[in-house]
């Protein structure tokens, strides 16, 4: 880990994230949405909204995972973050999240709930500092990370990118 990345991790008090990278929850609304208003896919109440800092480096990646909620990514600093997503129907999309609008990068992007997604930094010796906002608020009860073979079985035509962005 280079000194600039180490400085960001320390300054923002980031911790390792289960899917890769580093994070810190920065916001969790006090108010909650009651379970009976959320629908059958949720068990329990959820906060209105949550937010995190998320730091990804070229030395690691965010493995394919999904959550039930929409997740909005906000670019803050560093190199372009490449986000890969696969819809429940198998449509693959690659988005560049960054601040170079002339190259088609977007500073903000929403991954719809139920989509499988992972992210990476394609530049060498680089990082991206982003924020992620989830509504209804994030809960690890809504987080799903499955083995590579199971994801390939669901989406065999995307085997190459799935293999690239999964750990097992």
C-alpha positions in Angstrom: 0.0 0.0 0.0 1.6 3.3 -1.0 1.8 6.3 1.3 -1.1 8.2 -0.3 -3.4 5.3 0.1 -2.2 4.6 3.6 -2.9 8.3 4.5 -6.5 8.1 3.1 -7.1 4.9 5.0 -5.8 6.4 8.3 -7.4 9.9 7.8 -10.9 8.4 7.1 -10.5 5.5 9.5 -11.3 2.9 6.8 -11.5 -0.8 7.5 -11.2 -3.8 5.1 -14.5 -4.6 3.3 -15.6 -8.2 2.9 -15.9 -7.9 -0.9 -12.5 -6.1 -1.3 -11.2 -2.6 -0.7 -11.7 -0.4 2.4 -14.8 1.3 3.8 -16.3 3.3 6.6 -20.0 3.9 7.2 -20.5 7.7 7.4 -24.3 7.9 7.6 -27.2 5.9 8.8 -30.5 7.7 9.1 -32.3 7.6 12.4 -35.7 7.0 10.8 -36.7 3.6 9.7 -38.9 2.1 7.1 -41.1 -0.6 8.7 -40.9 -4.1 7.3 -44.5 -4.2 6.2 -43.8 -1.3 3.9 -40.7 -2.8 2.3 -42.2 -5.8 0.6 -41.6 -9.6 0.8 -37.9 -9.5 -0.1 -36.9 -7.9 3.2 -36.9 -9.2 6.7 -37.0 -6.6 9.4 -37.0 -2.8 9.3 -34.4 -0.7 7.3 -33.1 2.8 7.9 -34.2 5.3 5.3 -30.7 5.6 3.9 -27.0 4.8 4.6 -23.7 6.0 3.2 -20.1 4.9 3.2 -16.7 5.9 2.0 -15.2 3.2 -0.2 -11.6 3.0 -1.3 -10.5 0.6 -4.0 -7.0 0.1 -5.1 -5.5 -1.5 -8.2 -4.1 -4.2 -5.9 -7.6 -5.6 -5.2 -11.1 -5.5 -6.5 -14.7 -5.4 -5.3 -16.0 -9.0 -6.0 -19.3 -9.6 -7.7 -22.1 -9.3 -5.2 -25.6 -8.0 -5.0 -27.9 -6.3 -2.6 -31.7 -5.8 -2.7 -31.5 -2.0 -2.7 -30.4 0.5 -5.3 -26.8 1.7 -4.7 -25.6 5.1 -5.8 -21.8 5.5 -6.4 -20.2 9.0 -6.1 -16.7 9.6 -7.4 -14.4 11.7 -5.1 -10.8 11.3 -5.9 -8.2 9.1 -7.7 -8.3 7.0 -10.8 -11.3 5.9 -12.8 -13.3 3.1 -11.1 -14.7 0.5 -13.6 -18.0 -0.9 -12.4 -19.3 -4.1 -14.0 -22.9 -5.1 -13.6 -25.1 -8.0 -14.7 -28.9 -7.6 -14.6 -31.1 -10.4 -13.3 -31.9 -11.1 -17.0 -28.2 -11.4 -17.8 -27.5 -8.0 -19.5 -23.9 -7.0 -18.9 -22.8 -3.3 -18.6 -19.4 -1.7 -17.9 -19.5 1.9 -16.5 -16.5 4.2 -15.9 -17.0 6.2 -12.8 -14.7 9.2 -12.6 -14.5 12.9 -13.4 -13.2 12.9 -17.0 -16.5 13.7 -18.7 -14.9 14.1 -22.1 -13.9 10.3 -22.0 -17.5 9.3 -21.1 -16.9 8.9 -17.4 -19.7 9.7 -15.0 -19.2 11.1 -11.5 -22.3 9.3 -10.2 -24.0 6.0 -11.1 -26.8 4.0 -9.7 -26.7 0.2 -9.6 -30.3 -1.1 -9.5 -31.2 -3.4 -6.6 -30.9 -7.1 -7.5 -28.1 -6.6 -10.0 -24.8 -8.4 -9.6 -21.9 -5.9 -9.6 -18.2 -5.7 -9.0 -15.6 -3.0 -9.5 -11.9 -2.5 -10.2 -9.2 0.1 -10.8 -7.6 -0.6 -14.2 -4.7 1.8 -13.8 -1.6 0.3 -12.1 -0.5 1.6 -8.7 -3.8 3.6 -8.4 -6.9 4.0 -6.3 -10.4 5.5 -6.3 -12.1 7.0 -3.4 -15.9 6.9 -3.8 -19.0 7.1 -1.7 -21.9 4.7 -1.9 -25.4 5.6 -0.8 -28.0 2.9 -0.3 -31.8 3.3 0.1 -33.5 1.7 1.9 -30.5 1.6 4.1 -27.9 -1.1 3.8 -28.0 -4.2 5.9 -25.7 -7.2 5.6 -28.9 -9.3 5.6 -29.4 -7.9 2.1 -25.9 -8.7 0.9 -25.2 -11.7 -1.2 -21.8 -13.0 -2.4 -21.9 -16.4 -4.1 -19.2 -18.8 -5.3 -17.8 -18.2 -8.8 -19.2 -21.4 -10.2 -22.7 -20.6 -9.1 -22.5 -17.1 -10.7 -21.1 -18.6 -13.9 -23.9 -21.2 -13.9 -26.4 -18.3 -13.8 -24.6 -16.3 -16.5 -22.3 -18.6 -18.6 -21.8 -16.0 -21.4 -20.1 -13.7 -18.8 -17.7 -16.3 -17.5 -14.6 -14.2 -18.3 -15.6 -11.1 -16.3 -17.1 -13.3 -13.5 -13.8 -15.2 -13.2 -11.9 -12.0 -13.2 -14.0 -10.4 -10.4 -14.6 -13.3 -8.0 -12.4 -14.9 -5.4 -13.4 -18.5 -5.7 
